[in-house]
Amino acid sequence: MAVEAGSTEIVVLLLSNGADVNARTSYPDTALHMAASGGRKEMVSLLLDCGASVNAKDRDLKTPLHDAAAGGHKEVVSLLLDRADALRFLLNCDCDIQAIDDNGNTALHHAAYKNSQEVAAILIENGIDIDSKSSNGETA
């Protein structure tokens, strides 16, 4: 709830007192999913700084990147991809830009569905497969 409300102070307090940054709701979303879907760039940055998993998947196999792209939140998409680049460099760990949800959709499919041209451009610049097909055989 603190993440959805954008209450940075409460999130910091909870995390500094041992709350699991990758804890899941019943959906099962993580705090990073909620922050990304809400376009809360500062909260996304805080959660990533505290070790939130960029590759966590919800019940529909969506990652926070899917959620940010679906919401048209270009700054959050850029942040997730930039953080993935830094992690890839430092820890050989990366945000799976090619991740698909339970319908075979990539973040690019979600961006296209929402007509988020800027988000689509960021994803393409970062190497997403533009020919990836969903379970229905649709490309973005």
C-alpha positions in Angstrom: 0.0 0.0 0.0 2.8 2.4 0.8 4.3 1.9 -2.7 0.9 2.5 -4.4 0.4 5.6 -2.3 3.9 6.9 -3.2 4.9 7.1 0.4 8.7 6.9 0.1 9.3 7.6 3.8 7.2 4.6 4.8 8.8 2.3 2.2 12.3 3.3 3.4 11.2 2.7 7.0 9.8 -0.7 6.2 12.8 -1.8 4.2 15.3 -0.5 6.8 13.4 -2.6 9.4 13.8 -5.9 7.4 10.8 -5.9 5.0 11.4 -8.1 2.0 11.8 -5.9 -1.1 10.7 -8.8 -3.3 7.7 -9.8 -1.1 4.6 -10.6 -3.2 0.9 -9.7 -3.0 -1.7 -12.4 -3.6 -1.6 -11.6 -7.4 1.6 -12.1 -7.0 2.9 -8.7 -7.8 6.0 -7.3 -6.1 6.4 -3.7 -5.0 8.4 -3.1 -8.2 5.5 -4.2 -10.3 3.2 -1.8 -8.5 5.6 1.1 -8.8 6.4 0.4 -12.4 2.7 0.1 -13.4 1.9 3.4 -11.6 4.8 5.2 -13.3 6.4 6.0 -10.0 10.0 6.6 -11.2 11.4 7.6 -7.8 9.8 4.6 -6.1 11.2 2.3 -8.8 14.6 3.7 -8.3 14.4 3.3 -4.6 13.2 -0.3 -4.9 16.0 -1.1 -7.4 18.6 0.4 -5.0 17.3 -1.9 -2.3 17.7 -5.0 -4.5 14.2 -5.4 -6.1 14.3 -8.0 -8.8 13.8 -6.6 -12.3 12.9 -10.0 -13.6 10.2 -10.9 -11.1 7.1 -12.2 -12.8 3.5 -12.0 -11.7 0.7 -14.5 -12.3 0.5 -13.5 -15.9 4.3 -13.8 -16.3 4.6 -10.1 -16.6 7.7 -8.3 -15.4 7.9 -4.7 -14.1 9.1 -3.8 -17.6 5.8 -5.2 -19.1 3.8 -3.1 -16.6 5.8 0.1 -17.2 5.4 -0.4 -21.0 1.7 -1.1 -20.8 1.2 2.1 -18.8 3.2 4.2 -21.3 5.6 5.2 -18.6 8.7 6.0 -20.7 10.8 7.3 -17.9 10.3 4.1 -15.9 11.0 1.9 -18.9 14.2 3.8 -19.4 15.1 3.5 -15.8 14.5 -0.3 -15.7 16.6 -0.7 -18.9 19.3 1.6 -17.7 19.5 -0.2 -14.4 19.6 -3.5 -16.3 22.6 -2.2 -18.3 24.4 -1.2 -15.2 23.7 -4.5 -13.5 24.6 -6.4 -16.6 28.0 -4.6 -16.5 28.6 -4.8 -12.8 27.0 -8.1 -11.8 26.4 -9.9 -15.1 22.7 -9.7 -14.2 20.1 -8.3 -16.6 16.5 -7.3 -17.1 15.1 -9.7 -19.6 13.9 -7.3 -22.4 12.6 -10.3 -24.3 10.4 -11.7 -21.4 7.0 -12.8 -22.5 3.8 -12.9 -20.5 1.2 -15.7 -20.4 -0.1 -14.6 -23.8 3.3 -14.5 -25.4 3.4 -10.7 -25.4 6.6 -8.8 -24.9 6.9 -5.3 -23.4 6.8 -4.1 -27.0 3.4 -5.7 -27.6 2.1 -3.8 -24.5 3.6 -0.6 -25.7 2.1 -1.0 -29.2 -1.3 -1.9 -27.7 -1.3 1.3 -25.7 0.0 3.3 -28.7 3.1 4.3 -26.6 5.4 5.3 -29.4 8.1 6.7 -27.1 8.2 3.5 -25.0 8.3 1.4 -28.2 11.3 3.5 -29.4 13.1 3.0 -26.1 12.5 -0.8 -26.3 13.7 -1.0 -29.9 16.8 1.1 -29.2 17.6 -1.4 -26.4 17.4 -4.4 -28.7 13.9 -5.9 -28.2 12.9 -8.4 -30.9 10.5 -6.5 -33.2 9.5 -9.7 -34.9 8.5 -11.6 -31.7 5.0 -13.1 -32.0 2.4 -13.5 -29.3 0.5 -16.7 -28.7 -2.0 -15.5 -31.3 0.8 -15.0 -33.9 0.7 -11.2 -33.6 3.7 -9.0 -33.8 3.8 -5.6 -32.1 
